[in-house]
Amino acid sequence: MVMTRCLLTLLNYIPSETFLETPNLINGHKEISPHIAPLHPFTGWDAREIVRLVQCPLCSKILHEPVTLPCGNTICRACIPRDSLWRLSTTLRLSYVNSNRDWRFTCPLPTCGQEHTGGDTSPNPDLKIVINAFDTETTRHRNVPKLAWILLKLNGFDPLSKQVLTSLLGECRSGCVGGKITAIYLMANMGKLPYNSDAFYKPYSCTMETCRSLDADLLERLKESIKPAFSCCQLCQDWFLDPVTAGCGHSTCRTCLQELLDLENVISRTSVADAKKGCPSCRQTLFVPPACTPDVAPTNILLDKLLNRFFPEELAIRRAEAEDKTRIGTTGTDLSLFIGTVCFPTQRRKLNIWQPNYILMIENLQHLRWKKRLFGMLFPNPGGIPQGDLGAVPFREYGTLVHMTHIERRGDSTYDIEVKGLSCFRVLQHGMFHLYPIGKVEWLYDIGVAAEEALEIRENVPPPAIITTHLNEEDFLDTQITDTLTVQDLDTMSTVAILKVSIDFYLAMDRDSTEEDQKRNRARYGPIPLDSKYLWDPVKFPWWLTSALEISDVEKCKMLRETSIRGRLKLCAKWALEEKKFRQHRDIWLGSKVEVGNWYCLDAWVCSVTGHF
């Protein structure tokens, strides 16, 4: 039996003659870089880096039940700090909390520090495949005929006296069969290899060819064993590209997940509720922001590093194919624009198109596939008020993307169409095409559930005891809002309480309306959006109420700019409180209560005389 021995030294620094990099340490932890690792494959000389990838940065052992946190970092499930867990509903009464998002903890990694929810800590099945492959292959390598022994010598991060160092070496010196990768993996599995330790190798014998051969063979076996974990995106059935891990633990390509939430899958990008698409692997609800950008949906750092280092060639081909697809998909990105009115997201509207330029636009869209019949709607800007970088343009810069669901040509060559609002945008550039306006736009995505929770925590103080965390229908209807409530009070109320203010406004107007008016206006704007939890849907209700109210375009544009459900509900509640205050003053002036004929419409003279709304 041929036996080779080499010395493995773990240090907090690396001599200049070696080719390994020293980790950047922050508070005793290795800083995890969000950038993509260099595209060169692993070799046996990268043994320490290979093992570090599958080590937990907290306990330094091999990952056990790996959990990818919302920040993109991965730790053992057991390393989630149980002592720092706190239940949200016992301190703040939030509107978006459900049973699996009650528990919170602060991320234990010093490079993060964010608050995460217990519902986002499911084990990652792809990383479990990787860990199982490492366990299997290193165990097999310990039983090969040709063994290589590696002796471990550990130097602590703090200067040690000779006596302490001698004692430490006596405890840590051990022999491990296999190559360098196997030896380092076993030491890490025993908890004797700190995560931030780096290594260099000094041969004890004249050659390390046997050790290198074992490492090369192990790397090939590892690549074949872990390959299923990286080539199994459930949406594209291809290699992961910029993988994003959901709270259920399953991962998908970022572009695939964006397409899942995008218009091609008939999912609006404008609300948290509409983004609750089921995971393609387990069908659990995905609490993913509609815009899967890296700042709101971070890349799974560990999966990304493993991909780039174990499969650089395959990933380069996959990335090139994705870039080609992106280039093909972005040709003709100009959006046709209709200036006149706006159909708000989640709402439907019927229009009669009689202007010659817009008739041409409709005819051009008519030749496209049904799902591609999209155009933008904008409010006019008759006063020429400057609109950001656009300057004085004939339209307001914020609008909505709509889908033309029905089209009918009339005898006078005009068109009756029906559209459904999908999402909001801001115009960046504009021009003309065949006499009708077009433009390049920037999509406005809603913040995610976690951001909604954080916003409410930041603004909210404990509301009255009558408002509970999980309101059923009876509790919600019985919740009373004080008559002395002001617009400033909205900033310190729970989101569900703000919704109740707007609902009370609607009920008051409904009582003042005749049955005929109710039927006519419900036929025009549709029934009030319902929700199983709060009876009224907090996502769709602001859009519905804004459509129904005869308020100025300036106020409606404020709704288009808002990217949070809480913010939109605050706008509705603000309108309700201001209208209530105005009506009280009006009743005092007139000496009697004024009947309101149409509960959907505010008095025109109010808008013109006082500038209200």
C-alpha positions, -999 to 999 in steps of 0.1 A, spaced: 0 0 0 14 33 -10 10 59 17 15 97 14 15 121 42 12 159 41 8 187 67 -23 207 66 -19 240 85 -50 262 92 -41 298 98 -57 332 100 -32 344 74 -17 328 43 20 331 34 28 350 2 42 320 -16 8 302 -15 -20 308 -40 -50 310 -16 -68 342 -6 -72 354 29 -109 358 39 -122 392 48 -132 389 84 -160 410 100 -167 404 136 -151 370 134 -171 359 104 -162 356 67 -178 383 47 -201 367 21 -197 385 -12 -228 389 -33 -207 388 -65 -205 358 -87 -174 336 -81 -147 334 -107 -156 311 -136 -128 285 -132 -134 249 -121 -123 235 -88 -91 215 -85 -76 196 -56 -57 227 -46 -90 243 -37 -98 218 -11 -103 243 17 -126 265 -4 -146 235 -15 -153 224 21 -160 259 32 -189 261 8 -207 233 26 -198 245 61 -222 265 83 -208 299 89 -221 299 124 -213 264 139 -185 256 114 -198 221 110 -210 206 77 -245 220 70 -273 199 86 -308 206 73 -295 236 53 -319 266 54 -316 295 29 -327 327 47 -345 355 28 -312 374 27 -297 346 5 -273 332 31 -275 295 42 -271 281 77 -280 250 96 -317 249 107 -305 242 143 -284 274 141 -314 297 139 -312 316 172 -341 302 192 -333 325 222 -340 356 200 -373 344 185 -402 366 193 -438 365 184 -450 394 164 -486 393 175 -478 397 212 -460 430 206 -475 446 174 -508 438 159 -502 436 122 -526 431 93 -504 408 72 -494 383 99 -506 347 95 -498 316 115 -465 308 97 -452 344 98 -459 352 135 -424 343 147 -395 366 140 -358 365 146 -328 387 137 -304 372 112 -274 358 131 -250 367 103 -233 401 110 -233 408 73 -271 409 73 -288 418 106 -323 418 90 -354 404 106 -366 372 91 -399 352 97 -402 317 108 -423 309 77 -392 315 55 -370 288 71 -379 256 54 -349 232 45 -335 236 11 -339 203 -8 -313 212 -35 -286 218 -9 -296 186 9 -287 167 -23 -253 185 -22 -246 176 14 -257 140 9 -234 137 -21 -204 150 -1 -212 125 27 -215 96 3 -184 103 -17 -161 112 11 -172 80 29 -164 60 -2 -130 77 -5 -120 67 30 -120 31 19 -99 33 -12 -68 10 -15 -44 39 -18 -46 61 13 -32 95 19 -29 107 55 -32 143 64 -21 156 98 -40 186 111 -22 215 129 -44 243 141 -33 278 150 -59 300 167 -68 335 156 -54 350 188 -17 348 196 -10 317 216 18 310 240 40 281 232 26 261 261 -10 266 250 -2 259 214 16 227 223 -15 216 242 -38 226 214 -17 207 188 -18 176 210 -56 177 210 -61 186 173 -35 164 157 -53 136 140 -51 114 110 -77 112 82 -77 88 53 -83 100 18 -71 131 -1 -70 167 11 -107 173 4 -118 142 23 -95 151 53 -107 187 55 -143 176 52 -140 151 80 -123 176 103 -151 201 95 -177 174 102 -161 168 136 -163 205 144 -125 210 146 -122 233 115 -133 269 121 -152 284 92 -128 312 87 -96 292 88 -76 290 56 -51 263 47 -19 257 29 -2 223 24 33 213 30 42 177 19 59 154 44 71 130 17 87 136 -16 55 135 -36 17 142 -33 7 126 -66 -14 100 -48 -32 127 -29 -38 147 -60 -52 117 -78 -76 110 -50 -88 146 -50 -93 147 -87 -113 114 -86 -134 127 -57 -141 160 -76 -154 141 -106 -176 119 -85 -189 150 -66 -198 167 -99 -218 138 -111 -235 134 -77 -246 170 -72 -255 176 -108 -292 169 -102 -294 197 -77 -284 223 -102 -301 212 -134 -336 209 -121 -354 242 -123 -390 232 -122 -400 260 -147 -374 257 -174 -360 222 -167 -325 236 -172 -295 247 -151 -302 273 -124 -294 308 -135 -292 334 -107 -312 310 -84 -338 325 -60 -350 304 -31 -386 309 -18 -397 305 18 -407 269 12 -371 260 4 -374 254 -33 -353 274 -59 -360 286 -94 -341 308 -119 -347 345 -113 -359 350 -149 -382 320 -146 -397 332 -113 -402 367 -129 -420 351 -158 -442 332 -133 -452 365 -118 -453 384 -150 -480 392 -175 -474 362 -197 -487 341 -169 -518 363 -164 -506 376 -130 -506 412 -123 -474 428 -111 -492 454 -90 -502 438 -57 -489 414 -31 -521 393 -33 -518 388 -70 -482 377 -65 -492 348 -43 -486 322 -69 -480 287 -59 -445 273 -58 -440 251 -90 -425 223 -68 -448 222 -37 -477 246 -46 -472 265 -14 -480 302 -16 -450 323 -27 -446 354 -7 -423 369 -33 -423 406 -44 -438 410 -79 -404 424 -90 -378 397 -85 -349 421 -84 -318 412 -64 -324 438 -37 -358 424 -28 -353 388 -37 -316 380 -31 -298 353 -50 -291 321 -31 -254 328 -25 -244 292 -18 -261 277 -48 -247 304 -70 -211 298 -58 -214 260 -62 -228 264 -97 -200 288 -108 -172 267 -95 -184 231 -102 -201 238 -135 -186 269 -151 -188 257 -187 -224 245 -184 -234 278 -167 -216 299 -194 -237 282 -221 -269 286 -201 -261 323 -195 -254 329 -232 -287 313 -242 -306 334 -217 -289 366 -230 -299 357 -266 -335 351 -254 -335 385 -236 -323 403 -267 -350 386 -288 -376 394 -262 -367 431 -259 -371 442 -295 -398 468 -300 -402 477 -263 -421 509 -271 -456 509 -255 -486 523 -273 -501 551 -252 -537 562 -249 -541 597 -234 -574 606 -219 -583 584 -189 -569 555 -168 -582 521 -160 -568 512 -126 -551 478 -118 -575 449 -111 -604 470 -126 -623 468 -159 -635 496 -181 -654 500 -213 -643 526 -238 -655 540 -271 -626 548 -294 -635 574 -320 -604 594 -325 -587 585 -358 -552 581 -343 -564 558 -316 -585 538 -340 -553 531 -359 -537 520 -326 -565 496 -318 -564 481 -353 -526 476 -349 -532 458 -316 -560 438 -330 -536 419 -352 -515 407 -322 -521 376 -302 -548 380 -275 -522 381 -246 -502 407 -265 -530 433 -269 -515 457 -244 -512 494 -242 -507 522 -217 -533 546 -204 -524 581 -192 -542 611 -177 -540 643 -198 -520 673 -186 -539 703 -200 -521 728 -178 -487 717 -191 -474 711 -156 -438 698 -158 -437 660 -154 -403 652 -140 -375 647 -166 -401 648 -193 -408 684 -189 -441 700 -200 -458 671 -219 -495 667 -228 -499 638 -203 -491 629 -167 -460 607 -164 -477 580 -143 -501 556 -160 -514 520 -161 -508 490 -184 -541 476 -196 -550 444 -215 -577 447 -242 -600 418 -235 -628 426 -259 -630 446 -291 -660 453 -313 -662 474 -345 -693 496 -349 -710 507 -381 -695 542 -380 -659 526 -380 -654 534 -343 -645 507 -317 -661 496 -285 -634 480 -263 -631 466 -228 -598 467 -209 -585 454 -176 -559 473 -156 -528 453 -149 -499 474 -135 -485 508 -131 -457 525 -149 -438 558 -153 -430 572 -187 -393 576 -194 -393 586 -231 -421 593 -255 -425 598 -293 -451 593 -321 -458 562 -342 -485 565 -370 -499 596 -353 -505 580 -319 -481 584 -289 -457 556 -278 -431 555 -251 -406 536 -231 -417 530 -195 -404 520 -161 -426 494 -143 -437 503 -108 -437 471 -87 -453 467 -53 -432 460 -23 -435 424 -9 -452 410 21 -421 413 43 -417 450 33 -453 456 41 -448 441 75 -417 462 81 -435 493 70 -463 487 94 -439 479 122 -420 512 116 -452 533 116 -475 514 138 -481 518 176 -503 493 194 -538 501 183 -569 500 205 -576 466 221 -607 461 200 -585 457 169 -570 422 169 -543 406 149 -565 381 131 -599 397 125 -628 376 115 -658 391 97 -678 400 128 -649 415 146 -640 437 116 -676 449 111 -679 457 148 -646 476 150 -654 513 158 -633 542 145 -634 573 167 -651 604 154 -621 626 164 -597 607 141 -574 630 120 -553 625 89 -522 625 111 -535 596 131 -534 574 101 -496 571 103 -499 553 137 -528 530 129 -527 494 118 -533 488 81 -566 469 88 -578 499 109 -570 522 80 -590 500 57 -619 502 82 -619 540 79 -623 538 41 -650 512 44 -670 534 68 -667 561 42 -681 538 16 -710 526 39 -720 562 47 -722 571 10 -741 539 3 -767 548 29 -772 582 12 -777 567 -22 -810 557 -38 -815 521 -49 -815 532 -85 -782 550 -82 -766 519 -65 -777 496 -93 -765 520 -120 -731 527 -105 -724 490 -95 -731 481 -131 -705 507 -142 -678 500 -116 -686 464 -106 -693 451 -71 -671 460 -42 -640 436 -40 -645 410 -14 -619 391 6 -624 360 28 -604 375 58 -615 411 60 -648 408 40 -634 436 18 -603 431 -2 -575 455 11 -556 450 -22 -583 457 -47 -605 480 -27 -583 512 -31 -583 508 -69 -620 502 -69 -628 532 -47 -604 555 -67 -622 544 -99 -656 552 -84 -648 586 -69 -650 617 -90 -617 631 -78 -591 651 -96 -564 635 -118 -538 649 -94 -551 628 -65 -555 597 -87 -519 600 -99 -508 599 -62 -524 565 -61 -505 554 -92 -472 564 -76 -478 545 -44 -461 510 -42 -475 497 -9 -510 486 0 -507 505 33 -499 537 14 -529 533 -10 -553 527 19 -539 557 37 -547 578 6 -583 565 6 -587 571 43 -573 606 39 -599 614 12 -626 600 35 -616 620 65 -612 652 45 -646 647 29 -662 639 62 -647 671 77 -659 692 47 -694 678 49 -696 686 86 -686 722 79 -710 724 50 -739 712 71 -730 739 97 -729 766 69 -762 755 54 -779 747 87 -792 714 76 -780 681 62 -775 680 25 -786 650 6 -762 633 -17 -777 619 -48 -749 598 -61 -727 582 -34 -699 575 -60 -695 612 -69 -683 642 -49 -699 675 -54 -684 693 -84 -686 727 -67 -666 713 -38 -637 706 -62 -639 739 -80 -645 762 -51 -623 747 -24 -598 727 -44 -608 697 -23 -594 665 -38 
